[in-house]
Every structure is written in structure tokens, then in C-alpha cells.
């Protein structure tokens, strides 16, 4: 890859959190979640550029917060996939080389992403066309239908997905193009889009961290505060 672009996805409304403001604008250790994420990628070796996706109406506020750390603030869409596609359209529309540009897609709700994870993602794109950050599950996972357990997959084969999820621009753009043409599919995960629509592309696993939590509910923000105070970033 000759160019690496990080896209911080803060385009959602954060309805599950229940706050009046989008959760990515809530503060953690005196800075918003968006600021934590943007700074992490801006300071990461191997990342050439950071883009930020925000909900309609919040671009100005976000631009004030992150200043010149990002090259553009892009308006998000109705769904996460719409927001990703808006960012991909921005990259392809300005003429980024699809074969030699790497894209790191990261949820703004994961403000504690480490330098090590980012470095491993950048390194993975030197070999693979697609990679996703994940951690092993400590819990037994069951498949249930209509309130009845039907199957217990082997725990050693199961991982919990995190972000960043990383792709050659040509690969993720093509996968989302195919997904957009399929009205019956709702994507919540970009590695899943590649697995479904480009099954011939291997998706490499990058080791995540239990510290790289996603702030979804109010209790998660309290946990992130505790982690921020007790554990230095790695």
C-alpha cells in the first residue's frame, strides 16, 4: 500500500445510549470520544490521513473539536453502511488509487484503540486485502431460535469483532457496491460484507484488546473512564 487512510465512523445517532447528544460527542477524560479516536490515528505511524464521518448537522461542531487533524468531515447516512459508503465515495470521487490505498474503518464509539492495534492493522494490509480486529470469547456462545438453544459452536473457533477493520480500497468499495444492490441485506460489520459478497477474499484476523471497548450504554462510558485512569495506552 502506498497510502493509508483512517476513517473514524461517528455517523450514528447513538440511540441505545439514550443521551440527548450523539454519544461520540460525549466526554471521556475531558475529551470527546471523537477526539480520542482521531488523535489515536493521527499520531499513529503508517497512517497518512484521517477522515471523520458525523451525523447531519454535527459537521461544524466536529470540525471545531478536531481542527486540522482530519482532512475532511463527511456527512453520515441513515445506516452504518450508508456512512461507510459515503466515506468510500469521497475517496474514490477525489481519485484515490483503489489498488494501492488502504482504508482503516474505526467506530468512534471505541475511543481506547491502542497504537499496537493500529500498527498491526497497517502491517496486515501489507500482506492481506482485508483484515478485522477481534478478541477471543471467554463465554460459551449458544445459537437459539424462538427462545430455545439449538447449537453450541466450539468456543475456540469464536471471536468477538472490534474495529479497526481494514481493507484495500478496491476490495471494500466493490463489496459495498454489491451489498447496496441487495435490498435484503442489512450490514452491521464491514468484514461481514466482504465475507458475504467477495467470499474469495481471505479476511485476516488482527489481535484486538479487551481495553478496546465499545461505548454503547452509559455503563460502558464509566468502564472506559476507569480503563483510561488505570491503564496507559499501548
Helices and strands as residue ranges (DSSP letters): E 3-10, G 23-25, E 27-28, E 31-32, H 33-42, E 49-54, H 59-66, G 67-69, E 72-75, H 80-93, E 101-107, H 115-124, E 130-136, E 142-145, E 148-152, G 155-157, E 159-168, H 169-180, H 190-197, E 204-207, H 218-230
